[in-house]
Amino acid sequence: MQESGEMYLESILVLSKKGKPVRSLDVANYLGYSKASVSRAMGILKKGEYILIDDNGYITLTPSGSKIAKTIYERHVVISEILMELGVDMKTAEEDACRIEHVISDKSFKALKKHRKNNGK
């Protein structure tokens, strides 16, 4: 899956954690993207069976979409926390984690988590 698809899935996950139904407009506002871009992306994600969209336009993650979203979200959280522990300011850590989370290998991410666990976090 491309980075943009991962971003959309992660955004749906984050928005759904707020307890309200998620719509394309919510995703557009959250990411700062145009409604047309998000609508196109939702169509692609739906076709790939990563999301479901009901008759009211509410979006839910399928099991495969949820798995990807949770993986990317975990990476984001862990990487941003590690960067802040190293003294990086929150804004920069969040921005950098957002880029790193899509390219880091599973092997390297597991090593980061192991290192962090071994150091009491």
C-alpha positions, 0 to 999 in steps of 0.5 A: 500500500502507498503512503497516502493510503496508510495516512488515510487509514490512520486518520480514519482510526484516529478520528474513530477513537473520538467516538463519533462516526467518521465521514469523508469530510471529517478526514478532509478536515483532519488532513487538510486535504480537498474533499475531492481528493479524499473522496477519490481516495475513499473510493480506492480504499473501498475498492481495495476492501480496506474500508466500508462506507454505509448509506449515510456516508459513514466510514468504518475500517475493514479488518485488513484496513484496521490492521494497517491503520493500527500498525501505522498509528503504533509506529507514529506514537512510538517514534514520536515518543522516542524522538521527544525522549531524545529532546526533540520538541513535540511539533518536530517529533510528530512531523518527523514520526509522520514521515518515518512511520511509512518507511521504517522496516518492521525489523528496525521498528521492532528493534526500536521497541525492544531498545525502548523496553530494555531502557524502562519505557 
